[in-house]
Structure formats: C-alpha cells, structure tokens
Amino acid sequence: MKMFNRQLKTAIASPADKAQIRVLRDAFCSEFRGHFLEAGLSEYPPGSLVPETDATVLFTGSTISTLKPVFMEERIPPQGVFMVQQCLRTQNAMTIQDEAFVPRWSSAFMSTGTLSQYADLDKVSALFWSFLTQRLGLDQDKIKVHIASSDKDIIRFWKAAGLEQHLVFDTKDPVYYTHKYGIDGVRGRNCNIAIQGPSSEEYRDIGNIIVVETDHKKLAVEMAYGVETAISRMLGVPTPIHAAPMAEFLPTDTVEESKIADALAASTLILNAGIRPVATNRGRVLRRYLQGIAELQPRTNISSETLQIAAESFEQCSLGVRSDAGAFVAKYVEDYRLLKANSSPDRGKLNRTLTQSAPQP
C-alpha cells in the first residue's frame, strides 16, 4: 500500500511527467495480482486481441470476453480466477471525424478482472473494497458505490460491513445497473464503484461488481477495473486517454491530439493482430482509425515521422515487440492525404486504391 500511495502522490504532483503515469499503471496491475493471489484466486491467462472464445465481438473488449466459456460451461474453480487482459473497444472509431465529439474513454486499455462463483458474492465485494482502501490506500471517504435498491444480494455485503454510508441508490437510469453479454438469456446486475479525484467534487466510475445470471440460475460474479480509467480518476486527468501508454509518446493537450493518440494506439494493436485496412469487419474498423488520423493530423503539429516513432515506442512499451506497424501507419496516412488531394476520388475508390497498396500481414 505504501509504495502505490507514494507513487500516486508523485504522479499527482508531476502531471506532465508521463513516465510517472506508466509507473503507476504497472504498479496498479502488480498490486492487483498480488492482492488476488494472496486471497487464493488463481491467475487465468489472457486471450488474444481477436477473441477465440467470444464470437459476439470483433475484439476482446473486457476480461469477460476471454472468461465467457468458463462460466457458461460451469468451470469456475472454487477459489475463483483473476486476469489482466489487453482490451480494445472501438466506439471511438465511429466518431473520430466528428468535430463535436470529445471521447470520454480510451479505445485501447488494460482490464483487470475476476470471476467467482455466485456463492462468493460477499467475498468478491470485500476484496474489491480492501483492494482500493488497503492495497492501494485510497481514502474511503472519497469512494461511492452506485447501486440499485432492488439488488438486495449486492447490497448485503455493504450493509453487513458497516459501509452503508458509501451507497448511493437509484440515481442513475435503470440501464446503468444492468449488463449485457451477447448470449441469449444471460444478463448482469451490477453496482459501480466511483472515486473522487484530487481536485474535483465529482465522483467518477472506476469499476464494477456484476452478478451474471439467467431467469433461472445465478451463474457467476464478475468484478472488473479498467486500468487507465482507474488511474485517470485517481490523478484527476480529463480522460483515460491521458493516462494511457500512447500519451507518453504523443501530445494529448487538444481534442484532436487526444483522438490521434487514441486512434494510433488502437491501429497499432490491430495491425499487430495481423489485420489490414481491407473490406472486412475488423479491417473497416482499422480503416476508420487510420483515415481519422489522416484527417486530423493537419490540425496538429504531429508529423508522420512522429506517428511512426510513437507507434514503435508504444509497441515496445505495451507489447514488447517492434514491427512495421508504425511505418505502415505513416505511409497509409501520407498516401490517403496525397490521393485525396490530387484526385479527389469518391470514398469507395479511395478505399479500393489504398487497399490495393496496403502490404499484407
């Protein structure tokens, strides 16, 4: 606890030092592993970015994408499991060229989560609380739990532990307290944990506890944090993009810069998964990110060379590899702008020309 708390104070005192944020992200994951190993849970291996176990999504967007077969096949071990998973959610790709849209979430992020049997709901809740207040040393007076008053089983632990003063009932839309899994008949009921930042009165969500169930059976209890989301709330920075790895290598001071940093991180991960900007579902997502970068770049001082260097640095930092992804992005962006400027082709022709020139994995 003392180590993480010191690192958090250092990062808050030096918000411009992005290397300190990297230290904090790594420390969060390390403390998470230590906390849940000590609690007796076993570590589950992360899945690939393109999910092998979840056909309902294009990319792995949460720990549960990898863990779905475990609870659907009733293979949750008695002690429960935890994992740390590289994730990608691509909603930002749809709005990257919308000038009025300011992204609130990071496309690429690390997720930490657990999966336990329903009988351990109170244990999971206790571990969630002790991780924040004891392991990380957060001030419990700055933690709120948003919860539906109808979810008596989720409420039970908080009341029994004398923590009822942290509960905030029914202040959100009812959908906020529910979860979808893309599986017929399977749904979730959740509470969301929020913290107050160092210089704000606002409480912002960092994670949740979810009861996974059908009409007839309780299947599991899931718990999850987005690492960049949690760190951004602790530091009081505007969005998780500002606490993400790419922010160490690209500026994020303006909305355009933040969108480029977010899109470059997503593009680099997708390219490393062997996907190219072609006419497939995943390829179209990559295409939106790349073309968004190309459209936004002239409004910033970010050069194509800087994009390449940032992508390569991000790869090394986040994946431990070095590929041609950075060079690919830089060339695609330049080709896109050149083609558009010289011939003003329609969108379909532009995409076909870029697809033909794109090197294959």
C-alpha positions as CSV (number, residue, x, y, z in Angstrom):
1,M,0.0,0.0,0.0
2,K,2.7,2.5,1.0
3,M,4.6,2.0,-2.3
4,F,1.5,2.6,-4.5
5,N,0.3,5.5,-2.4
6,R,3.8,7.2,-2.7
7,Q,3.8,6.6,-6.5
8,L,0.3,8.1,-6.8
9,K,1.3,11.2,-4.8
10,T,4.4,11.6,-7.0
11,A,2.3,11.4,-10.2
12,I,-0.3,13.9,-8.9
13,A,2.5,16.3,-8.1
14,S,4.0,15.9,-11.6
15,P,1.1,15.6,-14.0
16,A,3.3,16.4,-17.0
17,D,5.7,13.5,-16.3
18,K,4.0,10.7,-18.3
19,A,6.7,8.2,-17.3
20,Q,5.3,8.5,-13.7
21,I,1.9,7.5,-15.1
22,R,3.5,4.4,-16.7
23,V,5.0,3.5,-13.3
24,L,1.5,3.9,-11.7
25,R,-0.2,1.7,-14.3
26,D,2.4,-1.0,-13.8
27,A,2.1,-0.7,-10.1
28,F,-1.7,-1.0,-10.2
29,C,-1.5,-4.3,-12.2
30,S,1.2,-5.6,-9.8
31,E,-0.8,-4.7,-6.8
32,F,-3.9,-6.3,-8.3
33,R,-2.1,-9.6,-9.0
34,G,-0.6,-9.6,-5.5
35,H,-3.9,-8.9,-3.8
36,F,-5.9,-11.6,-5.5
37,L,-3.1,-14.2,-5.4
38,E,-2.9,-13.7,-1.6
39,A,-6.7,-14.1,-1.5
40,G,-6.4,-17.5,-3.1
41,L,-7.6,-16.8,-6.6
42,S,-5.6,-18.3,-9.5
43,E,-4.4,-16.3,-12.5
44,Y,-6.1,-17.1,-15.8
45,P,-4.1,-16.5,-19.0
46,P,-5.1,-13.5,-21.2
47,G,-6.7,-14.1,-24.5
48,S,-5.7,-12.6,-27.9
49,L,-6.9,-9.3,-29.1
50,V,-9.1,-11.1,-31.7
51,P,-11.2,-13.3,-29.4
52,E,-11.0,-17.0,-29.8
53,T,-13.8,-17.7,-27.2
54,D,-16.3,-14.9,-27.9
55,A,-17.9,-14.6,-31.4
56,T,-20.2,-11.8,-30.2
57,V,-17.5,-9.1,-30.5
58,L,-14.8,-8.2,-33.1
59,F,-12.1,-7.5,-30.5
60,T,-11.6,-8.5,-26.9
61,G,-13.2,-5.7,-25.0
62,S,-13.1,-7.0,-21.4
63,T,-11.8,-9.8,-19.3
64,I,-15.2,-11.5,-19.6
65,S,-14.7,-12.0,-23.4
66,T,-12.0,-14.4,-22.5
67,L,-13.8,-15.9,-19.5
68,K,-17.3,-16.5,-21.0
69,P,-16.7,-20.2,-21.6
70,V,-15.6,-20.6,-18.0
71,F,-18.9,-19.5,-16.5
72,M,-21.1,-20.8,-19.4
73,E,-19.6,-24.3,-19.0
74,E,-19.7,-24.1,-15.2
75,R,-15.9,-24.4,-14.9
76,I,-15.3,-21.7,-12.4
77,P,-12.9,-23.2,-9.8
78,P,-14.0,-22.9,-6.1
79,Q,-11.3,-20.3,-5.4
80,G,-12.1,-18.1,-8.4
81,V,-9.8,-16.7,-11.1
82,F,-8.4,-13.3,-11.9
83,M,-6.7,-12.0,-15.1
84,V,-5.1,-9.0,-16.7
85,Q,-6.2,-8.5,-20.3
86,Q,-5.2,-6.2,-23.2
87,C,-8.6,-4.9,-24.5
88,L,-9.9,-2.8,-27.4
89,R,-13.3,-1.1,-27.7
90,T,-13.8,0.6,-31.0
91,Q,-16.7,3.1,-30.4
92,N,-14.3,6.0,-30.8
93,A,-13.6,4.9,-34.4
94,M,-17.1,5.8,-35.4
95,T,-16.8,9.4,-34.1
96,I,-13.2,10.2,-34.8
97,Q,-14.0,12.7,-37.6
98,D,-17.0,14.2,-35.7
99,E,-15.7,17.6,-34.6
100,A,-18.3,18.0,-32.0
101,F,-17.5,14.6,-30.3
102,V,-15.0,14.5,-27.4
103,P,-14.0,11.0,-26.5
104,R,-14.5,10.0,-22.8
105,W,-12.9,6.6,-22.9
106,S,-9.7,5.1,-24.3
107,S,-10.1,2.6,-27.2
108,A,-7.1,0.5,-26.1
109,F,-6.8,-0.3,-22.4
110,M,-5.7,-2.9,-19.9
111,S,-8.5,-4.6,-17.9
112,T,-8.1,-6.3,-14.6
113,G,-10.9,-8.6,-13.5
114,T,-12.1,-11.6,-11.5
115,L,-14.6,-14.4,-11.9
116,S,-16.0,-16.3,-9.0
117,Q,-19.0,-18.5,-8.1
118,Y,-22.1,-16.7,-7.1
119,A,-21.8,-18.0,-3.5
120,D,-18.8,-15.8,-3.2
121,L,-20.5,-12.5,-4.0
122,D,-19.8,-11.1,-0.5
123,K,-16.2,-12.2,-0.6
124,V,-15.7,-10.6,-4.0
125,S,-17.2,-7.3,-2.7
126,A,-14.9,-7.4,0.3
127,L,-11.9,-8.0,-1.9
128,F,-12.9,-5.1,-4.1
129,W,-13.2,-2.8,-1.1
130,S,-9.9,-4.0,0.5
131,F,-8.0,-3.6,-2.8
132,L,-9.0,0.0,-3.0
133,T,-8.7,1.1,0.6
134,Q,-6.0,-1.2,2.0
135,R,-3.9,-2.3,-1.0
136,L,-3.9,1.0,-2.9
137,G,-4.5,3.2,0.1
138,L,-7.3,5.3,-1.3
139,D,-9.3,7.4,1.1
140,Q,-12.5,5.6,1.7
141,D,-14.3,8.9,2.4
142,K,-13.9,9.6,-1.4
143,I,-15.4,6.3,-2.6
144,K,-19.1,5.9,-3.5
145,V,-21.0,2.8,-4.7
146,H,-23.8,3.4,-7.1
147,I,-26.3,0.7,-6.7
148,A,-30.0,-0.2,-7.4
149,S,-32.1,-0.6,-4.3
150,S,-33.7,-3.7,-5.8
151,D,-30.4,-5.6,-5.9
152,K,-30.6,-6.9,-2.3
153,D,-27.9,-9.5,-2.8
154,I,-25.4,-7.0,-4.0
155,I,-26.3,-4.6,-1.2
156,R,-25.9,-7.3,1.5
157,F,-22.1,-7.1,2.0
158,W,-22.0,-3.3,2.2
159,K,-24.6,-3.1,4.9
160,A,-23.1,-6.1,6.9
161,A,-19.7,-4.5,6.7
162,G,-20.9,-1.1,8.1
163,L,-20.3,0.6,4.8
164,E,-23.9,1.7,4.0
165,Q,-22.8,5.4,4.1
166,H,-20.9,4.8,0.8
167,L,-24.0,3.5,-1.0
168,V,-25.9,5.8,-3.5
169,F,-29.2,4.4,-4.5
170,D,-31.2,4.7,-7.8
171,T,-29.7,8.0,-9.0
172,K,-28.9,6.7,-12.5
173,D,-31.0,5.4,-15.4
174,P,-32.0,1.8,-14.7
175,V,-29.9,0.6,-17.7
176,Y,-26.8,1.8,-15.8
177,Y,-27.3,-1.1,-13.3
178,T,-27.5,-3.8,-15.9
179,H,-25.1,-5.6,-18.1
180,K,-25.3,-7.4,-21.5
181,Y,-23.2,-10.4,-22.5
182,G,-24.3,-11.1,-26.1
183,I,-25.7,-14.5,-25.0
184,D,-29.4,-15.3,-25.2
185,G,-31.0,-15.3,-21.8
186,V,-27.8,-14.2,-20.0
187,R,-27.6,-10.8,-18.3
188,G,-26.0,-9.0,-15.4
189,R,-26.9,-6.8,-12.5
190,N,-24.2,-4.5,-11.3
191,C,-23.0,-1.9,-8.8
192,N,-20.4,0.7,-9.9
193,I,-17.7,2.0,-7.7
194,A,-16.7,5.7,-8.2
195,I,-14.0,7.8,-6.6
196,Q,-13.4,11.5,-6.2
197,G,-10.4,12.9,-7.8
198,P,-7.7,15.1,-6.1
199,S,-9.1,18.4,-7.3
200,S,-12.8,17.8,-8.1
201,E,-16.0,17.3,-6.3
202,E,-17.2,14.9,-9.0
203,Y,-17.2,11.1,-8.4
204,R,-16.3,9.1,-11.5
205,D,-16.7,5.3,-12.0
206,I,-13.6,3.1,-12.0
207,G,-15.0,-0.4,-11.9
208,N,-17.9,-2.7,-11.1
209,I,-19.2,-5.8,-9.5
210,I,-21.7,-7.8,-11.6
211,V,-24.0,-10.8,-10.8
212,V,-24.2,-12.9,-14.0
213,E,-27.5,-14.7,-14.3
214,T,-30.4,-16.2,-16.3
215,D,-34.0,-16.2,-15.4
216,H,-33.5,-19.5,-13.5
217,K,-29.9,-19.5,-12.3
218,K,-27.1,-17.4,-10.8
219,L,-24.0,-18.2,-13.0
220,A,-21.2,-16.1,-11.6
221,V,-19.9,-12.9,-10.0
222,E,-17.6,-10.8,-12.2
223,M,-15.5,-7.8,-11.0
224,A,-13.6,-5.5,-13.3
225,Y,-11.5,-2.4,-13.4
226,G,-10.2,-0.6,-16.5
227,V,-6.6,0.3,-15.5
228,E,-6.3,3.6,-17.5
229,T,-9.8,4.6,-16.3
230,A,-8.9,4.0,-12.7
231,I,-5.6,5.8,-13.0
232,S,-7.2,8.8,-14.8
233,R,-9.7,9.1,-12.0
234,M,-7.1,8.9,-9.3
235,L,-5.0,11.6,-11.0
236,G,-7.9,13.8,-12.0
237,V,-6.8,14.0,-15.7
238,P,-9.6,14.6,-18.2
239,T,-10.0,11.1,-19.8
240,P,-8.4,7.6,-19.7
241,I,-6.6,8.6,-23.0
242,H,-4.5,11.0,-20.9
243,A,-3.4,8.1,-18.6
244,A,-2.8,5.6,-21.5
245,P,0.6,4.5,-22.7
246,M,0.4,6.4,-26.0
247,A,0.1,9.7,-24.0
248,E,3.8,9.2,-23.1
249,F,4.7,9.4,-26.8
250,L,2.2,11.9,-28.3
251,P,0.7,15.1,-27.0
252,T,-2.9,15.0,-25.8
253,D,-3.4,18.7,-25.0
254,T,-6.2,19.2,-27.6
255,V,-9.1,17.1,-28.6
256,E,-7.5,16.5,-32.0
257,E,-4.3,15.3,-30.4
258,S,-6.2,13.1,-28.0
259,K,-8.1,11.5,-30.8
260,I,-4.9,10.8,-32.8
261,A,-3.2,9.3,-29.8
262,D,-6.2,7.1,-29.1
263,A,-6.5,6.0,-32.8
264,L,-2.8,5.4,-33.1
265,A,-2.8,3.0,-30.1
266,A,-5.8,1.2,-31.5
267,S,-4.4,1.0,-35.0
268,T,-1.0,-0.3,-33.7
269,L,-2.7,-3.1,-31.8
270,I,-5.0,-4.1,-34.7
271,L,-2.0,-4.2,-37.1
272,N,-0.1,-6.3,-34.7
273,A,-3.0,-8.7,-34.7
274,G,-2.4,-9.3,-38.4
275,I,-5.4,-7.2,-39.6
276,R,-5.1,-4.7,-42.5
277,P,-7.5,-1.9,-43.6
278,V,-9.5,-4.1,-46.1
279,A,-13.2,-4.7,-46.6
280,T,-13.8,-7.0,-43.6
281,N,-15.5,-6.0,-40.4
282,R,-12.2,-5.7,-38.5
283,G,-10.5,-4.2,-41.5
284,R,-13.1,-1.4,-41.7
285,V,-12.6,-0.5,-38.1
286,L,-8.8,-0.1,-38.7
287,R,-9.6,1.9,-41.8
288,R,-11.7,4.4,-39.8
289,Y,-9.0,4.9,-37.3
290,L,-6.3,5.4,-40.0
291,Q,-8.4,7.8,-42.0
292,G,-9.3,9.7,-38.9
293,I,-5.7,10.2,-38.1
294,A,-5.1,11.4,-41.7
295,E,-8.0,13.9,-41.4
296,L,-7.0,15.2,-38.0
297,Q,-3.2,15.4,-38.5
298,P,-3.2,18.7,-40.4
299,R,-4.9,20.4,-37.4
300,T,-1.9,19.5,-35.2
301,N,1.9,19.7,-35.2
302,I,2.2,15.9,-35.2
303,S,4.2,14.8,-38.2
304,S,4.0,11.4,-39.9
305,E,7.5,10.7,-38.6
306,T,6.3,11.4,-35.1
307,L,3.4,9.0,-35.7
308,Q,5.8,6.2,-36.7
309,I,8.1,6.8,-33.7
310,A,5.2,6.9,-31.3
311,A,3.7,3.7,-32.7
312,E,7.1,1.9,-32.4
313,S,7.6,3.2,-28.8
314,F,4.1,2.1,-27.9
315,E,4.7,-1.3,-29.3
316,Q,7.9,-1.7,-27.3
317,C,6.3,-0.4,-24.1
318,S,2.9,-2.3,-24.3
319,L,3.7,-5.4,-26.3
320,G,7.4,-5.9,-26.0
321,V,7.8,-6.1,-29.8
322,R,8.8,-4.0,-32.7
323,S,7.1,-4.4,-36.1
324,D,6.3,-2.4,-39.2
325,A,3.1,-1.1,-37.8
326,G,4.5,2.4,-37.2
327,A,5.8,2.6,-40.8
328,F,2.5,1.2,-42.1
329,V,0.5,3.9,-40.3
330,A,2.8,6.7,-41.5
331,K,2.7,5.5,-45.1
332,Y,-1.1,5.0,-45.1
333,V,-1.7,8.5,-43.7
334,E,0.5,10.1,-46.3
335,D,-1.0,8.0,-49.2
336,Y,-4.5,8.8,-48.1
337,R,-3.9,12.6,-48.0
338,L,-2.0,12.5,-51.3
339,L,-4.6,10.6,-53.1
340,K,-7.4,12.8,-51.7
341,A,-5.6,16.0,-52.6
342,N,-4.5,15.0,-56.1
343,S,-7.6,13.3,-57.5
344,S,-10.4,13.9,-55.0
345,P,-11.8,10.4,-55.6
346,D,-15.0,9.2,-54.1
347,R,-14.8,7.4,-50.8
348,G,-15.2,3.9,-52.4
349,K,-12.5,4.5,-55.0
350,L,-10.2,5.9,-52.4
351,N,-10.6,2.9,-50.1
352,R,-10.1,0.5,-53.0
353,T,-6.9,2.2,-54.1
354,L,-5.5,2.2,-50.5
355,T,-6.5,-1.4,-50.0
356,Q,-4.6,-2.4,-53.2
357,S,-1.4,-0.6,-52.0
358,A,-1.6,-1.9,-48.4
359,P,1.1,-4.6,-47.6
360,Q,-0.4,-7.8,-46.3
361,P,0.5,-9.4,-43.0
